[in-house]
Amino acid sequence: MSDTSKTPARRTAKGRSQGQQSTVASPAKMPAHEPCEPCDSLKAAFARQLRYDLCWDEQNSEAMFHALALSVKEQLLDNWRDTRRQDLQQHKKHVAYLSLEFLMGRTLGNALLNLELTDECRTVLQEYAVRLETLEQQEHDAGLGNGGLGRLAACFLDSCATLGLAVTGYGIRYEYGMFLQKIVDGYQVEQPDRWLRDGNPWEVRVPQHNVTVHFGGRTQSYVDLRGRCHILWLDTQDVLAVAYDVPVPGYRNGRVNTLRLWKAEATNEFDLAEFNQGDYTEAVAAKNQAEQITMVLYPNDSSENGKELRLRQQYFLSSASLQDLLRNWVQLHGMDFTEFPKFNAIQLNDTHPAIAVPELMRLLVDVYELEWEPAWQIVSRCLAYTNHTLLPEALERWPVRMFAHMLPRILEIVYEINARYLDEVAHRWPGNVSKLRDMSIIEEGPEPHIRMAYLAIVASFSVNGVAALHTQLLTSGLFHNFHELWPHKFNNRTNGVTPRRWLAYCNPALAQLISSRLGHDWVTDLSKLSALNAYTQDHAFVEEWRRVKQHNKQKLATLVAERCRVEFDTGMLFDVQVKRIHEYKRQLLNILHVIHLYQRVLTGDTHGMQPRCVLIGGKAAPGYAMAKLIIKLANNVAHMINSDHRAKPWLRFAFLPDYNVSAMETICPGTDLSEQISTAGKEASGTGNMKFMMNGALTLGTLDGANIEMLEEVGEDNFFLFGLNAPSVEELKGHYRPWEYIAASEALTGVMALLKSGHFNLQEPEIFAPIVAAIESPTDPWMLAADFESLRLAQLEVAKAYQDWQRWTAMSIRNTAASGRFSSDVTIAGYRDHIWKAR
């Protein structure tokens, strides 16, 4: 992908892109500035790091990775400083992107790509007789996220930097990631993800930006001599938020944005008096309690302690980030906040940081002493909210009593916001008590709760969904009342993924093939891929595309062999579903189809059958019993199939443990068929579907989330559609009879009989009874039985299409050609133009 220039990296990182045409996606160039002292070349910096800075006696792979990462970071430092300085000089509008997750993956390879240093790096490493790929494997995936929400945030940061936007990501520096997933006897076993055990070479600790976050305590009011009422938050347990900055380079444009991560530390780490009295545990109790806040990504919130820790994390992130923003403003502009909204936007990534609403009010009113109305005008002109779910149970609600003892001042502000807002509701619907009850931020009942999504909507000037169907269902369903009250607030911004990591970096062979025909500009303007449609009849190009896919399938087969001890045959169809394990994503429906294929083999019904390798991967939340049971079923079914010699020529099945970003970088280039089979109306958008499409996989999917827009782009002839649509799912509720669908499908009848027989759990009687009961339940919200037969028929079409490799490959090319709409550059350009109004 990159050219072979050996110009020193600090200079090549500035303004290299030529001929960019798109106003949507072209990387913004940094303006000229005063020259600074040149940093070492990558070669010199690497040698110095190895010899002096790391002080390693041996040059092993781990030491060489750290030396290389630190050397690459050095190439960023000048531009990182320049970016901050020039944003201030040019009075750029600043966007704070608050997210509890940033699933960054590994940084080295992507940084080299964006800095145009990959070839130079390979040359340097040749002198040490080591391959770049070997060192890349030494990097731990950053444990800062779990699934699509965090990966989307990471893609957005890449696009913001590439488009030249002044955006800072704010997140938490988790000591441990979600967890490392091991499979033991078919069960998921969670182990600590100590991703920081060897340090993080990409981060810079910046203690000058530390702030203090308050918890607990009590409030007290007083009236000053001017008659103004003040609220004091007293006797608090304080936690220090320590700032760590991570550079986010744009694609070859010299810009380096910042991801600021907060670590919780005690304000007084050690109580000497307690220690001297012999109470060694109490001497460090404050330190331990503080550090718990940023110890683990997503604590298990099935317990009261887990819920409290989750709320502490959300407030810690929001308070530290907002204090940082306001302090920066005051340093530059003093105490006049009149133009703060003109130069600042705050994007809330889902409901996790919704507590930023009352916290920003607290800071403006209590700390900076603004009156309520001017403060609310600032808040409601700065905050924007992105919703990521259609599941009501996923909209966070916190018990009022938890706020009362943990965040008493914040609770008072929430009640004040609610009282003033309900006055507006009452004027809009006079006398309508049910409206007031349904729309109140406080959900009354035996245990009153705070509805965090409602809080975010009330305060935000923009509320966006993440796919066209998602936004439509939000405005007509979950948030219908709010849409009636404030229709101007609601808009759609369909998600996207960065083409740098998810094509140029993870699939270099395909990227090179594309560039050989289209040039390199597609990397920052993915719409240019539409020109690939002209090559679907070019036999040489089609053959080369197929060869690249086979090469990528071999890499995926190697990964499966290493992780699962299952041999995948690259001559078979690679059928893949990788994502968080959840009932609405319907991995169970996929497994039922696999069982059906297995039955066809056992009965000799293999006429027209396409041999296939099926791969499922993903993690279940530790407290999600049904999701963990689905993982167990997948592994048991895989064991029976892979140990049956009759199935080997036709079917192989594997569950990939510890699915993560790095694994996906191998999986999506090697996939033939991408399964996006969620129940219609349940998936907000999806981003895995886009990554697969971008890399030439064909989609088997329902009319759900961004699948709908993908289908619009690529056409029905290049997409395998099945299942109920969202209105049909709604219509079935209340009179769904799964047994009728089972009886009407000979295939499903056989599958259910085999599942009930205990064939897949011979030594563990009845362990899958909850799964059988869920499938046969008339209250099954996921409607697996209703969609099974439609899925089976669509899979027959898949098999037929794959057996004509020229047709399949042309369809693959068309999918990549149609993926331009799903670049995160396009998505971020929409945020820039329609929400943030930033340049």
N, C-alpha and C positions, 0 to 999 in steps of 0.2 A: 504493500500500500504506500509506504513512504518512499521518497526518493533516496538516493544514495549519497546525498550531500553530507559532508563531514564538517560543516560549519559549526563552531562552538554553540552549545545548546542555548545559552542565555540569549544569543542573538537570533537563532533560528526560531525561538519561541515567540518572536514578535512580528506580527503582521505578515506571515508568510503566504496566507491564502490569496490566490489570484483568480480573477474571473468569476467571482461569486455574483450571481444575478438576483437571487431571491431576496426580497425585502422581509420575508418571513423568517428565513432560517439562516441567512448568511452570518458568519461569525463577525462580530463587531471588532474593528481594529482599534488598538490603543493609539492615542495621539502621541506625537513626538514629545520627548521630555529631556531634561538635562541628563547627560551621560553620567553613569556612575562607574565605579571601579569594576572591571570585568571579573566575574567569578571564575574559579578554575574550570577548565574543560571537564567534561564528564570523565575522561580518562585520568586526568590529574587528580580530580576529587576522589575517584574510586581508589586509586593507589594510596592517597593520603589517608583515607578512612581506614583502609585495611592495615596500614603500617603504624599509624599514630593514634587515631581517634578511638578505635575499638580495642587496641592493645591485645589482639588475639595472637596466640603463639602458632595456631594452626589456621590454615585457610580452608575451613570446611564450608559446606554449603550454607549453613545457617549464618556464619560470620560474613560470608560473601554477599548474602542477600541483604543483611543489615547495612553493609558498606555501600552496596549499590543503591538501596532505598534512600539512605542519607545523602548520597551523591546526587541522585535525581532531585531530591527535595532542595538541595543547594541551587540547582538550576532554576528553581521557582522563586527563590527568595526576593530577588530584585524586582521581578514583575509583581510579586505579591505586595511588596511595599508600595510600588508605583500605582497599583490599582487602587489601594486605599487612598493615597494622596490625591490622585486625579479625580476620584469620585467626589472628594470634598471640594476640590478646586472648581469642578464643573457643576457643583450643586445638584448632583444627580438625585433623583428620588430613590430612597432606599427601601427595600422590601425585606422584612423579617419573616422567614418561613419557619413557623413553629411546628415541630413534629416530634412525637414520642419515639419515632423510628426513622433511621436512615440506614437502609440495608446496602451498604457501599460495596460489599464483596472485597476482593483484593484490589489494591491500588496500583501496584507497580506497572503492570502491562498497559493499563488504560492511561496512566500518566505518560509513559513513553510514547504511546500513540499520539496523544494530544500535543505533546511537545515536539513531535517529529524526531524522536531520538531512538527509535527502535533499531534501525540499521546501525547507527553509530554504537549503540550499546552492544549489539552482537559482535561488532568488530573489536571493541574493547575486551569483551569476555573471551574472544578467541585466544588472546595472549595468555589467558589463565587456564585455557583448555577446559572451559566450562560452558554449558549451553544456557541461554537465557531461560528456557523453559524449566530447567532444573532449579534455578533460583526462584522463579515465580512460584513453584510448588512449596517453597519454604514459608511463604506468607500465609498467615492465618486470615480467614475471612473475618472481617470486622463484625463483632457480635453486637451490632447496634440496631438490629431489626429482625423481623420474623418473616413477613410475607409481602404481598403485593403493595400494601400501604408504604412500607419502608423502601421497597425497591423503586416505587414511583417517585418518592422523595429524592432518592439518589439520582434518578434520571433527570428530574427537574433541576437539580443543582448543576448537572453537566450542561443542560441546555441554557440555563440562565447565564452561565459563564461564557458559553459559546456565542450567545446573542448579545453579550456585552452589557448585561443588566447588573445593577448593584444590588445583589441579593445575598443575604447572610442566612445560612441554615442554622437553626438553634435546636439542639437536642441534648441528650443525656449520654455521658460517658459511662456506659455500663461496664462494670468489672467483669461480669459474666454475661454471655449471650443467652439466647432462649434456652438451649440445652443441646448437647450432643446426643443424637439419637442412635442407640444401639438396638439391635433386634436379637432377643434372647428367647428361644423356643417360640418364635413367631410374635412375641409381644414387644411393644415399644418399651425400652428402658431409658430413662433420662439420666444423663451424666453431665456434670458441670462443663460448660464451654469456657475454658480459661483462655480466652483469645488474647489477653494482655500478658500472659505469663512471661513472654520474652520481650515485653515492651512494644510500643507502637512507634516505629521510626518516623511516621508521617506527622505526628502531632507536635505542637509547640505549647508548652505550659506558659500562660500569660497571666501571672498573679496580679498584675496591676489592674486587671479587669474583674477581680473577685468581688462578690457582693454577699450580703447576708440575707438569709431567708428566715422568716419567723413562723413558728408553730405554737399552738396551745395558748396559754395565758388567758387574759381577760381584757375587757374594754372598759374605758372610763371616759366620761365626757365632761367638758367644762366650757364656759362661755367667757370669751375674752372681753376686754374693755370696750371693744367696738360692737359687742353684741353678737359676734360670730361664734357658733358652736364648733368645738373641736372634739375629735375622738382620738383617744390614746389607746394604743394596743400595748398592754403592759405584761410584765412577768412571763415573757415568751421564752420558749426553748429555741435558741437560734442555731442555725446551720450555715456553714460557710459554703458558698457555691464557687468552686475553683474553675477557672476557664482554661480550656485546652482548645487550641485552634488547629484545624486541619485544612491544608490548601486544596482548592478545587479549580484546576486549570481549565480554561476554555480550549477549544480545538484550534490550536495554531494561530492564536490571535493576541497573545501576550497578556490576556486578562487572567488573573487568579483570584477567585472569590474565596470566601471563608465558610467553613462549617465550624461553628463554635459549640463545643460540648462542655457540659457542666458536670463536675464531680463534687459529691457532697463530702465535706470534712467537718469535724468538730471545730467550733471556735476556740475551745480550750481542750486540747487533746488529752491532757493528763492532769488529774487532780492529785497534787502532791500530798495534800492533807489526808485524803482517804488512803493513799498509799502508805504514808507514815504510820497510820493507825492499823495497818495490816489488812485493810479491805482492798485487795488487789483487783478484784472484779469491778467494784464500784469506781476504782481509780480510772478505768478506761471505759466506763459505761457510756459516757457521752460520746466518745469517739466511735464506739461500735454502733450506737443507735443512729448517729448521723450518717455513717458510711453505708448503713443498710439501704438508704434511699436510692443510691446508685449502684447497688451491688448486683442486682439481677434484672434483666429485661423481662417484663411481664411476670411478676410473682403470681403464683397460683392464688387466684382470688376467690376460691371456693370457701375459704375461711375468713373470719372477721379480720384477723391480722393481715391476711393477704390483701383484702379490700382496702384497709387503712394504708398499707404500704403503697398500693397503686395510686391512691389519692394523694399521698405525700409526693410521689414522683411527679404527678401532673402539676401540682402547685409549685413544686421546686423548679421545674422547667419553666413554667410561665412567669413566676416571680423573678427569677434570676435574669431571664431574657428581657423582660420589660424594664427592670431596673437598669440593665445595660443600655437599652435604647434611650431611656430618658436621661440617664447620666451623660451619654454622648451628646444629646441635644443641648443640655444645659451648659456643657463645656464650650459649645460653639455659639449658642444663641442666648444664653442666660435663661431667665425664668419666664420668658415670653413664649407661650406655647401656641400662639395664634396660628402660625403657619405650620405647625407640626404635621397635620394631615396632608398638607401639600407636598411634603418631602418624605413622608413615611407611610408605608402600608404594612399591615400585619396580617399574614395569611395563616389561618388555623387549619391544620391538616387533620380533619376529622374532629370528633368531640373531645379527644384527649386534652388538648390545650384550651378548651372552652372556659376554663376557670380564669383564663387571662382577662375575661370581661370584667369581673368584679375587682380583680387585682389591679388592672390599669386604672379603674376608678379610685381605688384606695390610694394608689401612688399619687394621682393627680390631686385628689381632695385632701388626703391626710398629710402627705409628705410635702407636696408643692403648693398646697393651700389654695387650690382653685375652688370656686363655687361649683355646686352640683351641675347646674345646667351647662356652663361652659365646658366642664370636664366631660359631660355626656356627649356634647357635640363633637369633641375630639375623638372620644372612643368610637362613636357611631360613624365617623368619617374615616377611621383608620382600619377597622377590623373587617376582614372578609373570611367567610367560612366555607370550607369544602366538605360536603357530606360523602361518605364512602359506603353506606350500607342501606339496604332496603329492609333489613330484618329489625323489627321493633325492639326485640330483646337485645340487640347490639347497640342501641342508643343508650348511652350511659346515664344512669340514675344513681345519685348518692343520697344515703339517709341524712336527713337534716341533723339528727343527733350526732353524726360523725363530724359534720361541719362545726357543730356547736362546741365540741371539745377540742377539735384540731385547729379550726380556722374561724374563731368566733367573730372577728371583724369582717371577714369575707362573707359570713352568713348574714350579718346585718346589712351589708351592701346588696346582697342578692335579694333580700326581702324588700329593700327600698326600690331597686330596679323593677321588681315584679309589681309593686304597688303602683308605680307611675305608669308602667306599661299597660296594666289591666285597666287603668283609667281610659287609655286610648281604645282598648277593646270594647269597653262599656259604651263609649261614645259611638263606636262603629255599629254595635249591635245592642241597642238599648233594651234593658230588661231581660236579656238572654243569659240566664244564669249558667246554663249548660255550656255555652261558649266560654264564659269566664273560667269555668272549671276545667274544660278540655284544653284551654290554651295557657293556663297558668304555668309559670315556671316551677311553682311548687305543686307537686302532685299530692293532694290531701289523702288521708286514710289513716288507718291505725298506726302506720309507720310512714310519716310524710317523707317524700323524696324530692330532690332537686333534679329537674330534667335538664341535662347539660346541653342537649341539642337545641332546646327551646331558648336557653340562655344565649347560645351563640347566634341564633336567628334574630332574636330581639335586638342584639347589639350591632350586628354586622350590616354593612351597606350592600354586601353581595353575598348570596348563598348559591353555590353552584353544585350541580351533580357532575358525574364523571363519564356519562354516556347518554346518548339521546333518550333511550328508553328509561334509564335510571332517573333522569331529570323529570321526564313526563310522569313517571309513577310517584316520584316525590311530591310533585305539585298537585297531583290528583288524589294522592293517598295520604301518606304519612304527614305531610306538611300542607295539606289542602287549606286549612283555616288560615295559615300564615300567608299562603299564596293569595288568598282572597283579600287579606288585609294589606299586603305589600307586594303586589305582583311585580313591581319594578325591581325588587331585590333578586329575583330568581333568574338563573341563566345556566347554560350547559357549557362545560369544557371537557370534551372527550379526552380521556387519558391517552398517553403516548409513551414510547420508550426511546431511549437515545440510540441512534444508529451507530454511534461511535463504539460503545461497548457491545451492543447486541447484533452487530454485523461486521463492521470494520475490524474490531479486535477479536471477537470470539470465532469468526469464520473467515480467516484471512484468505483461504483458497478461493472462496466464493467472491469475496471482495475484490480480489485481484482479477478474477474473470470478468466481473461487472465493469471494473475500471478499464479493462482492455478494450471494451466496446464504448463505454460512456464517458471515460475520463474520471477524474476524482471528485468533481464538484458535488456528486450525489451525497457525499458524507455529511454535508451541511445543508443540502436541499434534497430531501429524499423524494420529492415529487418527480425528480429527474429519472427515477427508476421506471417510470411508466414507459420510457423508451425501450425497455426490455421486451415489451409485447411484440415489437417488430422482429425479434429473433426466435420466436416460437416455431418458425418454419425453417430456420437455419439449422440444418442437420448437424453440422460441425459444432455449433454452439450448444445445441441440445445434448449432443453426446458428451461434450466437455462438462456441461452442467451435471449430467448424470454421473460422470466420473468423480466430480467434486463431492457429490452426495455420498457416493460409495466410500470415498476416503473418510468422510466425516462419520459415516455409520461404523466404520472400523474403529475409529477412536471411541465412539460410544460403546461399542461391543467390548472393547478393552476395559472401559470403566465399569461396565456391568460385571464382567468376569472378575475384576479385582474386588468389587464391593459386595457382590451377591453370590459369587461362585456359580454363576449360570452362564452357559455359552450361548451367545446370540449369533445367529447365522446372518451375515450381511446380505444374503440373497433373499431373505424374507422381508416382509413388510414390517417396519418398525412403528408400532402403535403405542403412543406415549400419553400418559396423564400425570403431570407433576404439579403439585400445588398443595396448599395447606389442606389437611384432612378434615373435612367437615361434611355433615350429611347433605347440605344443600348443594355442594359441589359434586356429589353423587359418584364418588369412587365405587360405591357399592353397586351401582348400575353397571359400571364397567366390569366389575368382578362377576356379576351375573352373566354378562355376555361371554366372558372368558369360560365360565363353567359350561355354557351352552356350546361353545366351540369344542371343548373337551368331550362333551357328550357326543357330538357329531363324529369325532375321531373314534370313540369307543364303539359306536354303532356302525362304523364303516361308511358314514354319510360324508364322504370327502369329495364328491364330484363337484367341481367348480370352486372348491375351497382354496383360498389363498393362504399359504403358510405365513405365519406371522409371529413376531416376538412382541409381547406386551410388557410395558414397563409402567409401573406406578411408583410414585415417590411423594413424600411429604411428611410433615410432623403433625401430630395431634396435640392439642393443649393438654397439659398434664392432668387436669381435672375433668377432661371430656371423655367419659367412659365409653360412649358409643363409638366415637371416632377411633379410640384405641382398639376396640373390638373389631372394627372394620380392618384395621392394620393386621390384626391377628388372623382374620379370615383370609386376607390377601396372601399372607405368608403360608398359611396351611394349604390353600388352593395351589399356590406355586409349588409347594413341596410335592403334592400328589401328581401334578402335571409333569414336572421336570424329572421325577423318578420313574415315570411310566414310559417305557421304550416305544410304545405305540404312538405316543404323542410327539416324540422328538422330531420327526420330519415335518410336522404340521404346526406345532404350537409350543412356544416357550413363554414362561411368565416369571417376572421378577419384581420384587419390591426393593427399591433402592433406599438403603438407610442413609440418614443424615443428609437429606437433600438440601442444597444451599446454592448461593449465587455461582460459585466456581463450578459446581456440578452442572448447573444449567448452561454454562458457557460451552460445555461439551454436548449436552443433551439436545439443545434446540437446533444446532447445525446438523445433527445426525438423525433427526426425526422425520419420518415420512408422513405420519398421520397424527395430528394434534387433537386430543379429546377435550372439548369444551362443552361439557354436557350437564351443566347446572340446570336446576328446575327454572323454567322461564319466570322472570320477574323476581329472582332472588339474587343474582350476581349484579353488583353495581356496574362494573365495567370488565375487569380482567385486564392484565397486562401480559401474562404468559402467552395468551392467544396471539398477541401482536408480535412477540419475539419469534414464535414459531412461524407465523406468516412471513415475517421479514426474511427468514432463512429458508423459505421455500417449502415449508410443510403445508399440507392440505388440512383443512379443519373439518372435523365432524362435530357439529354443534347444534344447540337449540337457539331459538330466537330470544337470546338473553344478553344483557350487557352490551359490550362493544361488538359482540358477534354480529349483531344486526347491521352495524355500519361496515364491518368487514365484508359481509355478504353483499351489501350495496356496492362496495368498491370492486370486488372481484367477480361478481356475477354468480348466479345459481349453478352454472355449469362447472364451476371451479370450487364448489363448496358442498359439503354433504350435510344437508339440513334434515332434522328429524324432530319429533316431539310436539307436545302442546305448546301453544303460545301463552303469554301472560294472561290475557282475558279468559282463555279456556281453563287455565289453572284456577282462576278465581271462581269461575262458574261451577267447577266441580266440587268446590268446598261445600261441605254439608251433605252431599249425597254421593260421595266417592265410594265405590264398591270395588276394592282391589281384587277380590276373588273372582269377579266377572271378567276382569282383564286376564287373570291367570288362567281361568278356564278357557278363554277364547284363544289363547296362544299355546299351541302344543309345545313349543320350545320352552316357554316359561313354566309350564306345568312340569316338564321334565327337570328343569333347573331346580324348582322348589322341592320336588320329590328327592332329588339327590342331596340337596342341602339339608333337608329334614332327616334323611336316612343316617346322618352322622358319618358319611363317607370322608368328610374333610376334618373330622375330629374324633377319630376312632378311640383314642385314649383319653378323650376329654368330653364325656357325655354332656349334652345339652348346653355347651358353652355358647353356641350360636343361636340359642332359642330367642334372645332379645332381638337379634337381627331378623329372624323369621317373623316374629311378632310385629316388628316395625313395618316390614314389607306388606303384611296382610292387614294392617290396621286401617280402618276407614278414616282415621284422623291423620294418616301419614301426610305431612305437608309437602313432602318432596315428590310424591306420586310416582314412585319407581315403577310399579306394575303398569301404570297407564302408559308409560313411555317406552317400556321394554320392547314391544313388538316393532314399533317405529324405529327404534335403534337397530334392531336386528336386520330389518330390511335395508336401512341405510348402510349398514356394514356389508351387506351383500353387494351394494353398488360400489363400495370402496374396493372390495376384492376384485370385482370385474374391471374397474378402472386401472388398478395397479398391474393387472396382468398384461396390459398394453403399455409397455414402459415408455414409448414415445408420447402417447397421450398423457400419461401421468407426469412425465417430465415437463411437457408444455404447460400443464396445469400448475405445476410447481413454479415455473418461471412467472406465470401470470399472477400468482399469489405474491411473490416478491415485488413484482412490478406495481401491484395495487397497494403496497404497504405505506406509501408516502404520507398518507393522511394520518398515520399512527406514529409519526415521529414526535417525540416530546418537544422538539423545536417548534412544531406547529401548535402544540398545546400551550407551551409557554408564551408564544407570540399572542395567543388568545388572551391569556391572563394579562400580559403586558398591555395590550391595546384596550381590552374591555373591562378589566377589573382594576389593575394597579395604575393604569395610565402613566406608565414609566418608560423612560428611554435611556 
